Amino acid sequence: MNFIRKSAYIAALSAATVLSASSMAAAVELTFWHHTYPPAREFIEKKAAEFTAQHPDITIKLHDDPHGDYEVKLLAAIAAGNAPDIVNVLDYLFPQYAGRGILAEVDNAAFGVKDAAELESLYQPQALSGLTINGKVYGVPEEFNTLALFINKAHFKEIGLDAEDEANWPKSWNDLLDVSAKLTKEDGSRLGFNWVWNLDPYWYAQQYWPILQQYGCDVVDANGKATINSDACVKAFTETWQALIDKKIGGPTMATVNPVNALQDFSEGRQSIAIAGIWAPPLFSDEVKEQYVVAPLPQLDAANPKTLLNSYALAVTEGSKHKKEAFEFLNFLTSDSAGYLAATGYVTGRKGWAESETAKNTRGAAIFAEGQKHGSFVWRSETWTQEGNAIKAAIEQFAQGVPVKDALDHAAQDIDSVRQK
């Protein structure tokens, strides 16, 4: 009898051990790396908890770093063989990351579709184009952005303008510079407008790309040779970036540098106009949140508007052992377009976002939706970061007094040198 009981006990213990081991083997922890943006972190953690409630065997561990550090740390982790499962990647990096085999092709089944065409049908036109390399889609947008002007209406009122009257919106870059001069205070306590300075090359590119497109400036030609020093490019930078400095109403020495909130001066009421995306307001001070108005980006030719498209996208790494689960979470996360917009200001690029009640109650949503129709992604290159740094250096050089043409000539030489390696 004792033998029988002992045998039964051992059998039960063995079964429990096997079951426990099986459960442990089935448990999945997805590592998710993201750039630092507090509203996004809070929303992702909320959605991760919801996903885990539906899938108890899957948990998500979120890690974030400031935008300027994020790419460096991510590449270091990948090189060390410690790639996260899910990564947050700017669209300009997709040629480099896909070319190096870092990213996995999107699992269409995880999004409930059969092929890339059906996947594309879930999104707005062009939303996936910046994330597609050689016909393969390697990520989905967390943010599908364009840019517009944010105007502090209280500051406009001080100079006798109603910022909610479209007639007072700056229509051209000259208009922007003229009204900025009127808004700027001589004691240095307030700027009318300023570019974002002293951050990474993509922050610069977001600002100058629409201008270059409006002026007919190409960074490189069809053969891959640098043309950033062409007459059109010199004119574009001279009449916009350099003009602000020449008028002594903006420049790098007047800007607050904050890699987490690049718009800190506008956010805290020390700047009257800023260029930003629909994602910006969650970081504004309460006072500025009450005062801002959204207006379209200035144009060189109003009849032929050109804006930026950019995507801070989400992708799964090729080295992930849990690709299926990672893509399923990305579908779950990004399909909540209204939730994302309300919590973070992000537009996920899914069709119909602008018609949602959340969008209808979001200031400027219609302006951003219209801007998306006229945008383009920055130039594509596997050496984009080096090329972008060359242009950033040129801008910072002419901001310090180097002639615009000379600075851009040097940038063109650097770009050609990088591309020839």
Secondary structure, DSSP 8 states (H G I E B T S, - for coil): -HHHHHHHHHHHHHHHHHHHHHHHHH-EEEEEEEE--HHHHHHHHHHHHHHHHH-TTEEEEEEEE-HHHHHHHHHHHHHTT---SEEEEEGGGHHHHHHTT-B----GGGGT-SSHHHHHHTB-TTTTGGGEETTEE--EEEEEE--EEEEEHHHHHHTT--TTSGGGS--SHHHHHHHHHHH--TTSS-EEE----SS-HHHHHHHHHHHHHHHT--SB-TTS-B-TTSHHHHHHHIIIIIHHHHTTS--GGG----SS-TTHHHHTTSEEEEEE-TT-GGGS-HHHHHHEEEE----SSTTS--EE-EEEEEEEBTT-S-HHHHHHHHHHHHT-HHHHHHHH-----BTTGGGSHHHHTSTTHHHHHHHHTTEE-----TTHHHHHHHHHHHHHHHHTT--HHHHHHHHHHHHHHHHH-
